[in-house]
Amino acid sequence: MIDLVDSHCHLDLPQFDADRDAVIARMAESGVRYVVNPGVDVPSSRAAVALARQHESIYAAVGIHPHDAKTLDANALEELWKLAASPKVVAVGEIGLDYYRDLSPRDVQRRAFEKQLELAAELGLPVIVHDRDAHDNVLGILSNWRSTLDARHSTLGACVGVLHSFSGDVAMAEQVVALGFFIGVSGPVTYRNADRLRDVVRAVPLERLLIETDAPYLTPQPRRGQRNEPAYVRRVAQAVADVRGLTLEQVAVQTTANAGVLFGLAG
């Protein structure tokens, strides 16, 4: 059996309320050994931690998505700190910037992003970064943060996070890899018009790629338009293998090892 890790999915969301246990069972049948379930606000971070407690295969991340950045206050930060004490919380996320929907003001997004990066540094946890139409600001903020980590001799080491569902170009990918980040590859790698993403998959060292579903979103072909689920991460892995001229097993072994390096998942 090939072991896979879905490094980013949202099993706590209502889209899974009717059949969550069946989705988790299908995940195991498809060879998905672990998933990382990030929060997008305080309630979903609580739910992610609760799911991780209930299921050996689920790990959690806690954080506030840029859509909800305006909800990040002192109380929310304190709650995230407390939730991060759970032994199965492996990252701070999903955090970052979203200039496509702009559901929180951009200056508020940037402040929330920076505060949660600081939280991650204090906790010694890697970060899961959302970046949509905000490449320059994300790169600038992450570069500054990385400099502070180096200055304080952070315990995070060489690998500090992942840009999930990466949407930049090869030049950006090279910059974020140099900063110590992994590149998260999701369902769009299977889409006909995703040549730029496939170029990134070819260019980035396999040792710096993670595979993910972002379920229930970004369903790969041929199920595009339906609800996504962790079992479909196998299709992402196969697409990466096809692009790089590798076998599914080679991609599974390396990306699972990569997830272990970043998130410290059980062997």
NUDOPA-564748 format. One line per 10 residues: number of its first residue (from 1); their letters; for each residue x, y, z of C-alpha. Coordinates in Angstrom, 2 decimals. Last residue first. Layout:
! residues N
NUM) a) X/Y/Z; ...
//
This chain:
! residues 267
267) galgflvgan) 6.32/7.73/11.36; 4.30/10.21/13.40; 4.03/13.63/11.81; 6.70/16.21/12.56; 4.96/18.88/10.47; 7.71/19.95/8.11; 9.90/16.85/8.02; 7.00/14.42/8.13; 5.23/16.27/5.33; 8.41/15.97/3.27
257) attqvavqel) 8.63/12.23/3.97; 5.08/11.83/2.69; 6.01/13.91/-0.36; 9.03/11.69/-1.01; 7.37/8.29/-0.65; 4.22/9.29/-2.52; 6.13/10.84/-5.42; 8.27/7.73/-5.87; 5.23/5.46/-5.51; 3.29/7.35/-8.17
247) tlgrvdavaq) 6.16/6.74/-10.56; 8.27/9.53/-11.98; 8.35/11.48/-15.24; 8.09/14.83/-13.47; 4.75/15.91/-14.90; 3.31/12.40/-14.68; 4.41/11.98/-11.06; 2.90/15.33/-10.10; -0.36/14.29/-11.78; -0.28/10.96/-9.93
237) avrrvyapen) 0.20/12.73/-6.59; -2.73/15.04/-7.32; -4.90/12.04/-8.23; -3.90/10.35/-4.96; -5.02/13.48/-3.15; -8.50/12.36/-4.18; -8.95/10.30/-1.01; -8.77/13.57/0.94; -12.16/14.84/-0.31; -13.38/17.26/-3.00
227) rqgrrpqptl) -17.04/18.02/-3.55; -18.00/17.91/-7.23; -17.23/20.50/-9.91; -14.02/18.77/-10.97; -14.38/15.02/-10.64; -12.16/14.16/-13.65; -10.10/16.10/-12.76; -9.08/17.39/-9.36; -11.45/18.98/-6.82; -10.34/22.45/-5.81
217) ypadteillr) -12.52/22.75/-2.66; -13.89/20.32/-0.05; -11.04/19.62/0.35; -7.87/21.70/0.05; -6.59/18.55/-1.70; -2.91/18.43/-0.83; 0.50/17.38/-2.09; 3.76/18.72/-0.68; 6.83/19.61/-2.71; 10.23/20.66/-1.37
207) elpvarvvdr) 12.14/17.37/-1.65; 10.80/17.06/-5.20; 13.04/20.00/-6.06; 10.98/22.80/-7.64; 11.25/23.24/-11.41; 8.94/20.53/-12.76; 6.15/21.26/-10.27; 6.53/24.98/-10.99; 6.14/24.37/-14.72; 3.04/22.30/-13.92
197) lrdanrytvp) 1.65/25.30/-12.06; 2.25/27.54/-15.06; 0.64/25.00/-17.41; -2.61/24.91/-15.42; -5.01/25.29/-18.39; -5.93/21.59/-18.67; -6.54/21.13/-14.96; -4.73/18.31/-13.10; -2.31/20.64/-11.29; -5.48/22.51/-10.23
187) gsvgiffgla) -6.13/19.77/-7.65; -3.42/20.75/-5.15; 0.32/21.36/-4.95; 1.79/22.88/-1.78; 5.27/24.34/-2.20; 7.55/23.99/0.82; 9.12/26.97/2.51; 12.63/27.62/3.78; 13.25/31.14/2.45; 15.06/29.70/-0.59
177) vvqeamavdg) 11.92/27.68/-1.33; 9.96/30.93/-1.23; 12.25/32.56/-3.77; 12.36/29.58/-6.13; 8.57/29.37/-6.10; 8.35/33.07/-6.93; 10.55/32.63/-9.99; 8.63/29.51/-11.05; 5.27/31.29/-11.01; 2.73/31.82/-8.25
167) sfshlvgvca) -0.47/29.92/-7.46; 0.60/27.51/-4.72; -2.22/25.55/-3.12; -0.50/25.99/0.24; 2.61/28.06/0.65; 4.29/25.84/3.20; 6.21/26.46/6.40; 9.47/26.97/8.26; 11.96/24.43/6.99; 15.59/25.27/7.80
157) gltshradlt) 15.27/25.35/11.59; 12.10/26.13/13.50; 13.95/26.46/16.81; 14.58/30.12/16.05; 18.07/31.59/16.36; 16.62/35.04/17.22; 18.25/36.73/14.23; 17.43/33.87/11.87; 13.78/33.96/12.88; 13.70/37.74/12.46
147) srwnsliglv) 15.07/37.40/8.93; 12.43/34.78/8.10; 9.74/37.18/9.21; 11.03/39.93/6.95; 11.17/37.58/3.98; 7.69/36.26/4.78; 6.24/39.77/4.85; 7.88/40.75/1.57; 6.93/37.53/-0.20; 3.31/37.79/0.94
137) ndhadrdhvi) 3.14/41.44/-0.13; 4.51/40.67/-3.59; 2.35/37.59/-4.15; -1.01/39.01/-3.09; -3.36/37.66/-5.77; -4.20/34.71/-3.51; -1.71/33.60/-0.89; -2.70/31.28/1.97; 0.22/30.27/4.19; 0.51/27.24/6.47
127) vplgleaale) 3.08/28.09/9.16; 5.67/26.06/11.05; 5.52/25.88/14.86; 8.10/27.06/17.41; 5.37/28.57/19.59; 6.95/32.04/19.69; 7.72/31.91/15.98; 4.20/30.74/15.20; 2.72/33.59/17.23; 4.94/36.06/15.35
117) lqkefarrqv) 3.64/34.69/12.08; 0.15/35.09/13.54; 0.74/38.76/14.30; 2.22/39.37/10.83; -0.74/37.81/9.05; -3.24/39.68/11.21; -1.48/42.97/10.47; -1.40/42.25/6.73; -5.06/41.26/6.62; -6.08/44.42/8.49
107) drpsldryyd) -4.12/46.52/5.98; -5.88/44.67/3.17; -9.38/45.21/4.52; -11.14/41.89/5.24; -13.28/40.08/2.65; -10.84/41.22/-0.04; -12.00/38.48/-2.45; -8.93/38.43/-4.69; -6.50/40.23/-2.38; -6.25/37.24/-0.06
97) lgiegvavvk) -3.35/37.37/2.39; -1.92/34.87/4.87; -2.96/32.43/7.56; -4.33/28.89/7.56; -2.57/28.21/9.74; -0.20/27.80/12.64; 1.27/24.31/12.52; 1.45/20.81/14.03; -1.41/20.74/16.53; -1.61/17.10/17.62
87) psaalkwlee) -0.18/17.64/21.12; -2.75/20.34/21.95; -0.88/23.43/23.19; -1.81/25.20/19.96; -5.38/25.52/21.23; -4.21/27.71/24.09; -2.20/30.01/21.81; -5.10/30.20/19.37; -7.40/31.25/22.23; -4.97/33.94/23.34
77) lanadltkad) -4.75/35.27/19.79; -8.54/35.34/19.56; -8.82/37.25/22.84; -6.22/39.81/21.77; -8.00/40.46/18.47; -8.18/38.61/15.15; -11.77/38.90/13.89; -10.82/41.38/11.13; -8.57/38.72/9.63; -11.60/36.59/8.76
67) hphigvaayi) -11.03/36.42/4.99; -7.30/36.40/5.74; -7.70/32.98/7.42; -7.33/32.77/11.19; -5.16/30.05/12.69; -4.84/26.62/14.21; -3.37/23.55/12.55; -4.59/20.04/13.17; -3.54/16.43/12.64; -5.87/13.66/11.51
57) sehqralava) -4.99/9.96/11.05; -5.33/9.02/14.72; -8.89/10.32/14.78; -10.83/11.73/17.74; -8.21/14.12/19.12; -7.47/15.41/15.64; -11.16/16.05/15.09; -11.33/18.13/18.30; -8.28/20.16/17.26; -9.85/20.89/13.88
47) arsspvdvgp) -13.13/21.88/15.54; -11.36/24.34/17.84; -9.56/25.81/14.84; -12.92/25.99/13.07; -14.34/28.05/15.95; -11.27/30.35/16.10; -11.06/31.08/12.38; -9.73/29.31/9.28; -8.49/26.15/11.00; -6.08/23.80/9.31
37) nvvyrvgsea) -6.65/20.03/8.91; -3.45/18.10/8.18; -4.17/14.65/6.82; -2.48/11.33/7.51; -2.24/7.81/6.08; -3.94/8.42/2.76; -3.69/5.03/1.03; -6.97/5.15/-0.83; -8.71/2.88/1.70; -7.64/5.24/4.49
27) mraivadrda) -9.25/8.24/2.77; -12.34/6.21/2.01; -12.76/5.59/5.76; -12.29/9.28/6.55; -14.93/10.20/3.97; -17.28/7.57/5.44; -16.81/9.05/8.91; -17.51/12.55/7.61; -20.74/11.56/5.85; -23.47/14.14/6.56
17) dfqpldlhch) -21.29/16.75/8.25; -18.70/16.79/5.48; -19.82/19.93/3.63; -20.26/21.52/7.07; -16.49/22.08/7.40; -14.38/20.13/9.91; -12.78/18.01/7.20; -10.89/21.03/5.89; -7.92/19.74/3.92; -4.20/20.54/3.63
7) sdvldim) -1.18/18.22/3.76; -3.00/15.20/2.37; -0.33/12.64/3.21; 0.13/9.47/1.15; 1.26/5.93/1.97; 1.27/3.47/-0.94; 0.00/0.00/0.00
//
